[in-house]
Each structure stands twice: as C-alpha cells, then as structure tokens.
Amino acid sequence: MSKVGENIKRLRENARWTQSDLANITKISKQYISAVERGERNPKPETISKFAEAFAVDEAVLVKDIDADLKVLQDEVERLFTKAKATSPLDKHHFMAELLEKLRAIENERP
C-alpha cells in the first residue's frame, strides 16, 4: 500500500466514512478510492487536492510518511524522558507539567 493510500484510508476511517461516503464528497469513484487505498493507483496532484479538501487537511498530510514521522517523535520523546530522569525532582515536575499541558492541547485539537 502506498503512503498516500494508507493516509487516505486512515483519515477516512477516522472520519467514520465508507469509501462510498468519500466518493460522494469528492466525486471520485469508489473503485478508484479503493484502488488508491490498496496502493494500486497513484492519484494525480489535482486528485490529492480533492482528498485534502474533503478531509480539511493540507495536501502534505496525505503524502507524508506517517510511520517515519512517528519514529522520529518516539525517539524524541524517549530522549526527553531520558534527560528528565537525570534532573532534579523539581525539574522533573516542571517537565511533566509542561508535557501534560501540551498533550491536552493536542487532544483538544482533535475533531
């Protein structure tokens, strides 16, 4: 499966849409959407724009490698926790409070 197909499928499922729902919104055939999600077709830039508009996301979200981004984020979180372990209790408290605040802000941004 292509990254574009994986991302479209993930966004569609997160929206709780069927392929038919997405087809109705984008005016792209269900068969084509299915082929894109399976990695059998690679959408043209104008088609990616239609998908991005339907999901209200930037086109870059559809073409980026989410797994690679996740790995980078996991490595960074691990690095920060390792650093936090080597600090004073007060510094750990500030670090955890800031982290919790940022996680809550992210959670509130979700649809």
URQUI-V280237 format. One record per helix or strand. SS is the DSSP state (A for helix, B for strand). FROM is the first residue (numbers start at 1). TO is the last residue. If there is no record, write none. Layout:
ss->SS from->FROM to->TO
ss->SS from->FROM to->TO
This chain:
ss->A from->3 to->14
ss->A from->19 to->26
ss->A from->30 to->37
ss->A from->45 to->55
ss->A from->59 to->63
ss->A from->66 to->85
ss->A from->89 to->109
